Amino acid sequence: MITVMMMLERQSHKEIRRYSRREKYRALKSSATGIRDELMRWIDEHGLAADVARVGEPTAFNTLFVTSTRDAAERLVEAPGVVGVAPTGEFPVDLRALPELPAPEDEQESDE
């Protein structure tokens, strides 16, 4: 099993530009929830349920994390509402590797 990140279709900036921040969040999360629901049906219809161990919860950030076999992950790109699929290993996060961040301006010493 591998874990992949799926990039989902989302509303255009033009469509949600007039929304308040709260309305944008709700619209984007609602869209991702609809795509996730459709994805779950698609997985069943294509006989992949045994190959997909977990489909993560939708967020407003047009991504889902899915744990599946490699073969199923490759097929998920064909699902409606899916823009792309990438192994999570392609997005390493190692906070120890970050350079030391500068202190905020109000904490930096002044030369004056």
C-alpha positions as a Markdown table, in Angstrom:
| # | Residue | x | y | z |
|---|---|---|---|---|
| 1 | Met | 0.0 | 0.0 | 0.0 |
| 2 | Ile | 1.1 | 3.5 | -0.7 |
| 3 | Thr | -0.4 | 6.9 | 0.2 |
| 4 | Val | -1.0 | 9.4 | -2.5 |
| 5 | Met | -2.2 | 13.0 | -2.6 |
| 6 | Met | -5.0 | 13.7 | -5.0 |
| 7 | Met | -5.4 | 17.2 | -6.4 |
| 8 | Leu | -9.1 | 17.9 | -7.0 |
| 9 | Glu | -10.9 | 20.3 | -9.3 |
| 10 | Arg | -12.0 | 23.5 | -7.6 |
| 11 | Gln | -14.0 | 26.5 | -8.3 |
| 12 | Ser | -12.2 | 29.3 | -10.1 |
| 13 | His | -11.1 | 32.4 | -8.3 |
| 14 | Lys | -13.6 | 34.4 | -10.4 |
| 15 | Glu | -16.5 | 32.3 | -9.1 |
| 16 | Ile | -15.7 | 32.8 | -5.5 |
| 17 | Arg | -14.1 | 36.2 | -5.6 |
| 18 | Arg | -17.3 | 37.9 | -4.3 |
| 19 | Tyr | -17.7 | 35.5 | -1.3 |
| 20 | Ser | -16.7 | 36.4 | 2.2 |
| 21 | Arg | -13.8 | 34.4 | 3.7 |
| 22 | Arg | -16.3 | 32.1 | 5.5 |
| 23 | Glu | -18.4 | 31.6 | 2.3 |
| 24 | Lys | -15.2 | 30.7 | 0.3 |
| 25 | Tyr | -14.2 | 28.1 | 2.9 |
| 26 | Arg | -17.7 | 26.6 | 2.9 |
| 27 | Ala | -17.9 | 26.6 | -0.9 |
| 28 | Leu | -14.4 | 25.0 | -1.3 |
| 29 | Lys | -15.0 | 22.4 | 1.4 |
| 30 | Ser | -18.5 | 21.6 | 0.0 |
| 31 | Ser | -16.9 | 21.1 | -3.5 |
| 32 | Ala | -14.2 | 18.8 | -2.1 |
| 33 | Thr | -16.9 | 16.8 | -0.2 |
| 34 | Gly | -18.9 | 16.3 | -3.3 |
| 35 | Ile | -15.9 | 15.1 | -5.3 |
| 36 | Arg | -15.0 | 12.7 | -2.4 |
| 37 | Asp | -18.5 | 11.3 | -2.4 |
| 38 | Glu | -18.4 | 10.9 | -6.2 |
| 39 | Leu | -14.9 | 9.3 | -5.9 |
| 40 | Met | -16.2 | 6.7 | -3.4 |
| 41 | Arg | -18.9 | 5.7 | -5.8 |
| 42 | Trp | -16.4 | 5.6 | -8.7 |
| 43 | Ile | -14.1 | 3.4 | -6.7 |
| 44 | Asp | -17.0 | 0.9 | -6.0 |
| 45 | Glu | -18.2 | 1.0 | -9.6 |
| 46 | His | -14.7 | 0.2 | -10.9 |
| 47 | Gly | -14.1 | -2.7 | -8.6 |
| 48 | Leu | -11.3 | -0.9 | -6.6 |
| 49 | Ala | -12.8 | -1.0 | -3.1 |
| 50 | Ala | -10.6 | -3.9 | -2.1 |
| 51 | Asp | -7.5 | -2.0 | -3.3 |
| 52 | Val | -8.3 | 1.3 | -1.6 |
| 53 | Ala | -7.7 | 1.1 | 2.2 |
| 54 | Arg | -8.5 | 4.7 | 3.1 |
| 55 | Val | -9.8 | 7.9 | 1.6 |
| 56 | Gly | -9.0 | 10.9 | 3.8 |
| 57 | Glu | -11.4 | 13.6 | 4.8 |
| 58 | Pro | -12.0 | 16.5 | 2.4 |
| 59 | Thr | -10.7 | 20.0 | 3.2 |
| 60 | Ala | -11.0 | 23.4 | 1.6 |
| 61 | Phe | -7.5 | 22.9 | 0.0 |
| 62 | Asn | -8.7 | 20.7 | -2.9 |
| 63 | Thr | -6.6 | 17.7 | -1.9 |
| 64 | Leu | -7.4 | 14.2 | -0.6 |
| 65 | Phe | -5.0 | 11.7 | 0.8 |
| 66 | Val | -5.7 | 8.1 | -0.3 |
| 67 | Thr | -4.0 | 4.9 | 0.8 |
| 68 | Ser | -4.2 | 2.2 | -1.8 |
| 69 | Thr | -2.3 | -0.3 | -3.9 |
| 70 | Arg | 0.0 | 1.2 | -6.5 |
| 71 | Asp | -2.3 | -0.1 | -9.3 |
| 72 | Ala | -5.4 | 1.5 | -7.8 |
| 73 | Ala | -3.5 | 4.8 | -7.3 |
| 74 | Glu | -2.6 | 4.9 | -11.0 |
| 75 | Arg | -6.2 | 4.4 | -11.9 |
| 76 | Leu | -7.5 | 7.1 | -9.6 |
| 77 | Val | -6.4 | 9.9 | -11.9 |
| 78 | Glu | -9.2 | 8.7 | -14.2 |
| 79 | Ala | -11.9 | 9.5 | -11.6 |
| 80 | Pro | -14.2 | 12.4 | -12.1 |
| 81 | Gly | -13.1 | 15.6 | -10.3 |
| 82 | Val | -9.5 | 14.4 | -10.0 |
| 83 | Val | -6.8 | 16.6 | -11.5 |
| 84 | Gly | -3.7 | 14.7 | -10.5 |
| 85 | Val | -2.3 | 12.0 | -8.3 |
| 86 | Ala | 1.2 | 12.1 | -6.7 |
| 87 | Pro | 2.9 | 9.8 | -4.2 |
| 88 | Thr | 3.2 | 11.7 | -0.9 |
| 89 | Gly | 6.9 | 10.8 | -0.9 |
| 90 | Glu | 7.3 | 13.5 | -3.6 |
| 91 | Phe | 6.4 | 16.1 | -0.9 |
| 92 | Pro | 8.9 | 15.4 | 1.9 |
| 93 | Val | 8.6 | 17.5 | 5.0 |
| 94 | Asp | 11.6 | 17.6 | 7.3 |
| 95 | Leu | 11.4 | 20.6 | 9.7 |
| 96 | Arg | 14.9 | 19.8 | 10.9 |
| 97 | Ala | 16.2 | 20.7 | 7.4 |
| 98 | Leu | 14.8 | 24.2 | 7.5 |
| 99 | Pro | 17.2 | 27.1 | 8.0 |
| 100 | Glu | 16.8 | 29.0 | 11.2 |
| 101 | Leu | 14.2 | 31.6 | 10.7 |
| 102 | Pro | 14.9 | 35.3 | 11.6 |
| 103 | Ala | 13.2 | 36.7 | 14.7 |
| 104 | Pro | 10.1 | 38.9 | 14.0 |
| 105 | Glu | 11.0 | 42.5 | 13.6 |
| 106 | Asp | 9.8 | 43.5 | 17.1 |
| 107 | Glu | 12.2 | 41.0 | 18.6 |
| 108 | Gln | 15.3 | 41.9 | 16.5 |
| 109 | Glu | 17.8 | 44.1 | 18.2 |
| 110 | Ser | 18.0 | 47.6 | 16.8 |
| 111 | Asp | 21.4 | 49.3 | 15.9 |
| 112 | Glu | 20.0 | 52.7 | 17.0 |
